[in-house]
Amino acid sequence: MKKIVIERANAYKLIRLMRDSISKEDLSVYLKDNSKEERTELDVDLLGTSNGFLSEVIHTITGYEVEVCGEVEELFPCPCCGFKTLTERFNPEEGTGYDICPYCNWEDDGTTDIESYRSINKGSILDYRNRINANFSKYYINKWLKGED
């Protein structure tokens, strides 16, 4: 997927446009308890995000102050960036894992050596961390909780 780049002024206009298209009446359907509904594919990129992050997104889109409540899905920390973004960890015996971190794009292949080049990732964990540091503005969002070291 090609990245879309927009100017800040246009981002503000887009957010204002979305806000203007939503009223409190439109939000009333979301104010009831829908916690038993099944997840959709659209939810996947929001799994494990903090309630505070979701509150900020809704505030940005609607302009209304909201408090999101409920249990955050328990995810595993990415071995590269440390954010809790993985739904499962690499397990060679079971043939599971290989989740790709939506934050840093590291594919969990069981690597623990940060300097080891991995063909599946076309680099090392250190390479990925350097990319994050070099593009700090792009990666500066606290969407997920940080894992324990």
C-alpha angles and dihedrals in degrees: 000000000000115000116244114221120200133173118251092245089057091046088056090049091050092050091048090050091052091046092051091052094056126070131185088254090058089054095052092089089060095050093075124081108275095158093124095058117112121253120254129211088258089066094059096087090051098051113124095009116141121259087238091058091050090049090053093049092050091046091050093050100040106022089229122122108238135172115216113208134183139081117308112231110257109244132174124250117256110244089224109045099014096230117135098248106123122097091201138010126238112272115174094191093057095033091234133132125046089139114164116226110236090209104052100007094234112153110221105236097156095268115154100164105090094205097048113113111230119199092204089060096032090230145026131282087254090055090053093047090050089052090053091050092047092051098038095150091056093049099039102110125110095214098138133040117257115249125236116263 
